């Protein structure tokens, strides 16, 4: 199932000129962190700094929807 997702994503992102291996590498180094606010105790999911290519992949496929509650 994961390979089907990667193939689908590769097809949607082919204008970025990334082969499947490079696409997996770029997505693999995007880090998420759980951050708890001191004042409210609320926990947020935060994306660490990304490269330009990673940010384009992230926003192109609207991957933020997978972070929402």
C-alpha distances in whole Angstrom, upper triangle without the diagonal:
4,5,5,6,9,10,11,12,14,16,17,18,20,23,23,23,20,19,15,16,19,16,14,18,19,17,17,21,21,22,22,25,27,30,33,36,39,41,39,37,34,30,29,25,26,25,27,28,26,27,28,24,22,24,24,20,20,22,21,18,20,17,20,19,17,20,22,23
4,5,5,6,9,10,10,12,14,15,16,18,21,20,21,18,16,12,13,16,13,11,14,16,13,13,17,17,19,19,22,24,28,31,34,37,39,37,35,32,28,26,23,24,22,23,25,22,23,24,21,19,21,21,17,17,20,19,16,18,15,18,18,15,18,21,22
4,5,5,6,8,10,10,12,14,15,16,20,19,18,16,13,10,11,14,12,10,14,15,14,14,18,18,21,22,25,27,31,34,37,40,42,40,38,35,32,29,26,26,24,25,26,23,24,24,21,19,22,21,17,18,21,19,16,19,17,20,20,18,21,24,25
4,5,5,6,8,10,11,12,14,15,19,19,19,16,15,11,14,16,13,13,16,17,15,16,20,20,22,23,27,28,32,35,37,41,43,41,39,35,32,30,26,27,25,26,27,25,25,25,22,20,22,21,17,18,20,18,15,18,16,20,19,17,21,23,25
4,5,5,6,8,10,11,12,14,17,17,18,15,14,11,13,15,12,11,15,15,12,14,17,17,19,20,23,25,28,31,34,37,39,37,35,32,29,26,23,23,21,23,24,21,22,22,19,17,19,18,14,14,17,15,12,14,13,16,16,14,17,20,22
4,5,5,6,9,10,10,12,15,14,14,12,10,7,10,11,8,7,11,12,10,12,15,15,18,19,23,25,29,32,34,38,40,38,36,33,30,27,23,23,21,22,22,19,20,20,16,15,17,16,12,14,16,14,12,15,13,17,17,16,18,21,24
4,5,5,6,9,10,10,14,14,14,12,10,7,11,12,10,10,14,14,13,15,18,19,22,23,27,29,32,35,38,41,43,41,40,36,33,30,27,27,24,25,25,22,22,21,18,17,19,17,14,16,18,15,13,17,16,20,20,18,22,24,26
4,5,5,6,9,10,13,14,14,13,12,10,14,14,11,12,16,16,14,16,19,19,22,23,26,28,31,34,37,40,42,40,38,35,32,29,26,26,23,25,25,22,22,21,18,17,18,16,13,14,16,13,11,14,14,18,17,17,20,22,24
4,5,5,6,8,11,11,12,11,11,9,12,12,9,10,13,12,11,14,16,16,19,20,23,26,29,32,34,38,39,37,36,33,30,26,23,23,20,21,21,18,18,17,14,13,15,13,9,11,13,10,8,11,11,15,15,15,18,20,23
4,5,5,6,9,9,9,8,7,6,10,10,7,9,12,12,11,14,17,17,20,22,26,28,31,34,36,40,42,40,39,36,32,29,26,25,22,23,22,19,18,17,14,13,15,13,10,13,14,12,11,14,14,18,19,18,21,23,26
4,5,5,9,10,10,10,10,9,13,13,11,13,16,15,15,18,20,20,23,25,28,31,34,37,39,42,44,42,41,38,35,31,28,27,24,26,25,22,21,19,16,16,17,15,12,15,16,12,11,15,16,19,20,20,23,25,28
4,6,8,9,11,11,12,12,15,14,11,14,16,15,14,18,20,19,22,23,27,29,31,35,36,40,41,40,39,35,32,29,26,25,22,24,23,20,19,17,14,14,15,12,10,12,12,9,8,12,13,17,17,17,20,22,25
4,5,6,8,8,10,10,13,12,9,12,14,12,12,16,17,17,20,22,25,28,30,34,35,39,40,39,38,35,32,28,25,24,21,22,21,17,16,14,11,11,12,9,7,11,11,8,8,12,13,16,18,18,20,23,26
4,5,5,6,8,10,13,12,10,13,15,14,15,18,19,19,23,25,29,31,34,37,39,42,44,43,42,38,35,32,29,27,24,25,23,20,18,16,12,14,15,12,11,14,15,12,12,16,17,20,21,22,24,27,30
4,5,8,11,13,15,14,12,16,17,15,16,20,21,20,24,26,29,32,34,38,39,42,44,43,42,39,36,32,29,27,24,25,23,19,17,15,12,14,15,11,11,14,14,11,13,16,18,21,22,23,25,27,31
4,6,9,11,13,11,9,13,14,12,13,17,17,17,21,23,26,30,31,35,36,40,41,41,40,37,34,30,27,25,21,22,20,16,14,11,8,11,12,9,9,12,13,10,12,15,16,19,21,22,23,26,30
4,7,10,12,9,9,13,14,12,14,17,18,19,22,25,29,32,34,38,39,43,44,44,42,40,36,33,30,28,24,24,22,18,16,14,11,13,15,12,12,15,16,14,15,19,19,22,24,24,26,29,32
4,6,8,6,6,9,10,9,11,14,15,16,20,22,26,29,32,35,37,41,43,42,40,37,34,31,27,26,22,22,20,16,14,13,10,11,14,12,10,14,16,14,15,18,18,21,23,22,24,27,30
4,6,5,6,9,10,11,12,14,16,17,21,24,27,31,33,37,39,42,45,44,42,39,36,33,29,27,24,24,23,19,17,17,13,14,17,15,13,16,19,16,16,20,19,23,24,23,25,29,32
4,6,5,6,9,10,11,12,15,16,19,22,26,29,32,35,38,41,43,42,40,37,34,31,27,26,23,23,22,19,18,18,14,14,17,16,13,16,18,16,15,19,18,21,22,21,23,26,29
4,5,5,6,9,10,10,13,15,18,21,25,28,31,34,37,40,42,41,39,37,33,31,27,26,22,22,21,18,17,18,14,14,18,17,14,17,20,18,18,21,19,22,24,22,24,27,30
4,5,5,6,9,10,11,13,17,20,23,27,29,33,35,38,41,40,38,36,32,29,25,24,20,20,19,15,14,14,11,11,15,14,12,15,17,16,16,19,18,21,23,22,23,26,29
4,5,5,6,8,10,11,15,18,21,25,27,31,33,36,39,38,36,33,30,27,23,21,18,18,17,14,13,13,10,9,12,12,9,11,14,13,13,16,14,17,19,18,20,23,26
4,6,5,6,9,10,13,16,20,23,26,29,32,35,37,36,34,32,28,25,22,21,17,17,17,14,14,15,12,11,14,14,11,12,16,15,14,16,14,17,19,17,19,22,25
4,6,5,7,9,12,15,19,22,25,29,31,34,37,36,34,32,28,25,22,20,17,16,16,13,12,14,11,10,14,14,12,13,17,17,16,18,16,19,21,19,20,24,26
4,5,6,7,11,14,17,21,23,27,29,32,35,34,32,30,26,23,20,18,14,13,13,9,9,10,8,6,10,11,9,10,13,14,14,15,14,16,19,17,18,22,25
4,6,6,9,11,15,18,21,25,27,30,33,32,30,27,24,21,17,16,12,12,13,10,11,12,10,7,10,11,8,8,12,13,12,13,11,13,15,14,15,18,21
4,6,8,11,14,17,20,24,27,30,32,31,29,27,23,21,17,16,13,13,13,11,12,15,13,10,13,14,12,12,15,16,15,16,13,15,17,15,16,19,22
4,6,10,13,16,19,22,25,28,30,30,28,26,22,20,16,14,11,10,10,8,10,13,12,9,11,14,12,12,15,17,16,17,14,16,18,16,16,20,22
4,7,10,14,16,20,22,25,28,27,25,23,19,16,13,11,7,7,8,6,9,11,11,7,9,12,10,9,12,14,14,14,11,12,15,13,13,16,19
4,7,10,13,16,19,22,24,24,22,20,16,14,10,9,6,6,8,8,11,14,14,11,12,15,14,12,15,17,17,16,13,13,15,13,12,16,18
4,7,10,13,16,19,21,21,18,16,13,10,7,6,5,6,9,10,14,16,17,13,13,16,15,12,15,18,17,15,12,11,13,11,9,12,14
4,6,10,13,16,18,18,15,14,10,8,6,5,6,7,11,13,17,19,20,16,16,20,19,16,18,21,20,18,15,13,16,14,11,13,15
4,7,10,13,15,14,12,10,6,6,5,6,9,10,14,16,20,22,23,20,19,22,21,18,20,23,22,20,17,14,16,14,11,13,13
4,6,9,12,12,9,8,5,5,6,7,10,11,14,17,21,23,25,21,20,24,23,20,21,25,24,21,19,16,18,17,13,14,15
4,6,9,8,6,6,4,6,9,10,14,15,18,21,25,27,28,25,24,27,27,23,25,28,27,24,22,19,20,19,16,16,15
4,6,6,5,5,6,8,11,12,15,16,19,22,26,28,30,26,25,28,28,25,25,29,29,25,24,20,22,21,17,17,17
4,6,5,8,9,12,15,15,19,19,22,25,29,31,33,30,28,32,32,28,29,33,32,29,27,24,25,25,21,21,20
4,6,8,11,13,16,17,21,22,24,27,31,33,35,32,30,33,33,30,30,34,33,30,28,25,26,26,22,21,21
4,5,9,11,15,16,20,22,24,27,31,32,34,31,29,32,32,29,29,32,32,28,27,23,24,24,20,19,18
4,6,10,13,15,19,20,23,26,30,32,33,30,28,32,31,28,28,32,31,28,26,22,23,22,19,18,16
4,7,10,12,16,18,21,24,28,29,31,27,26,29,28,24,25,28,27,24,22,19,19,19,15,14,13
4,7,9,13,15,19,21,25,27,28,24,23,26,25,22,23,26,25,22,19,16,17,16,12,12,11
4,6,10,12,16,18,21,23,24,21,19,22,22,18,19,22,21,18,16,13,14,13,10,10,10
4,7,10,13,15,19,20,21,17,16,19,18,15,16,19,18,15,13,10,12,11,7,8,10
4,6,10,12,15,17,18,15,14,17,17,13,15,18,18,15,13,10,13,12,9,11,13
4,7,8,12,14,15,11,10,14,13,10,12,16,15,13,11,9,13,12,9,12,15
4,6,10,13,14,11,11,14,14,12,14,17,18,16,14,13,16,15,13,16,19
4,7,10,12,9,9,13,13,12,14,17,18,17,15,14,18,18,16,19,21
4,6,8,6,6,9,10,9,11,14,15,15,13,13,17,17,16,19,22
4,5,5,6,9,10,10,12,14,16,16,15,16,20,20,19,22,25
4,5,5,6,9,10,11,12,14,15,15,16,19,20,20,22,26
4,5,5,6,9,10,10,12,14,14,16,19,19,19,22,26
4,5,5,6,9,10,11,12,11,13,16,16,16,19,23
4,5,5,6,8,10,10,10,11,14,15,15,17,21
4,5,5,6,8,10,10,12,15,16,17,19,23
4,6,5,6,8,8,11,13,14,15,18,21
4,6,6,6,5,7,10,11,11,14,18
4,5,5,6,8,10,12,13,14,18
4,6,8,10,12,13,15,17,20
4,5,9,9,11,13,15,18
4,5,6,8,10,11,15
4,5,6,8,10,13
4,5,5,7,11
4,5,5,9
4,6,8
4,7
4
